[in-house]
Amino acid sequence: MAVSVDVSAMEQAIDLLRLLRDVSAVSAERLGQYLATPGMSLLKRHLQRYGGIVLDEAFLVDLFETVGSNPVLKPDDHVFLRSAKRGWQLLDTLEPQLRSVDFQALVERAVVMANEFLPEQLDEDITVYFLYGIRGTGIVLDKEIGIDVCDPTLFREGALDHHLLIGVLAHELHHIGVSKHVTTALASVTDCRLRMLGNILEPFLSEGAAYLYITPPEHLEEGLVRQWQSNLTNITAIFGRVNSFIDGIRQGTLSNLSETEQLFDNSLQGYTAGYIMIKAIEDTLGRKAVLDSIRSCLLFPRFYNSAVELGAHRLPQLDLRGFWETNLN
């Protein structure tokens, strides 16, 4: 396994924001060069895949002009504007910190953390791109990861916290490991309904394990923590939505996975449900059952139902009628 690190997008973003602050203008040519960096290429593909958002020069021109005219954060700023303004405000404090960071060493430590919660160690060649002030979160697509170092969840007492950064990196690396196991397990499944069930449940499995073991939900931004707590009080309704998708598979009316992606937006419903499911399995059946679920993803819903059936959690079950007739006790 080899993990490579690319900081070119981060460095160019810092240069552009400094230029914007000093001379109040950034040329379209410079923005085009920034957009062509490998890290920004990953972000463009990720946005296109999840939401159909087009990130192009015109978007960046408008973004930088808006930041240059008023860098003060406002409650109604969209995520890109909020991230860019935060990058502007952090220039003088964060850039000196970044000069002393050994990003390769942090990524290698994150690999060790991710491997602790996988049935087999990561063996893929992975690239990690560090970004600056552009979207403000971590992303993963195939075997590439992007991390915005301005993400507020990476800071403690005003400074970039290396331990928190390692956790976010491990979270995304863990997703890559889970995805490999799910792909391998489903490759031999001939029943198309079971394949779709496995694909739909993958993000619940992956996000649930990552939030339980690597980046606890209390590390989220304050507003998202409140949303998470609200979801916990409405967990029965959320599982009702999950079961409606499962019923769509059973009835043949769910045509593609994009319909379920709405659960993994800022409502955090899918993340919360996945966390609840993994925690129920861990608390009732043990860590081995979680790792077995990652290795063979179709065990995941059955292990969860078994955990609920054993009475350790007063939680709703998944409706698996027509897929399997019994749970795994």
Summary of the structure (lengths in Angstrom):
residues: 329
radius of gyration: 20.9
end to end distance: 36.9
largest distance: 68.3
contacts: 1044
relative contact order: 0.10
helix: 64%
strand: 7%
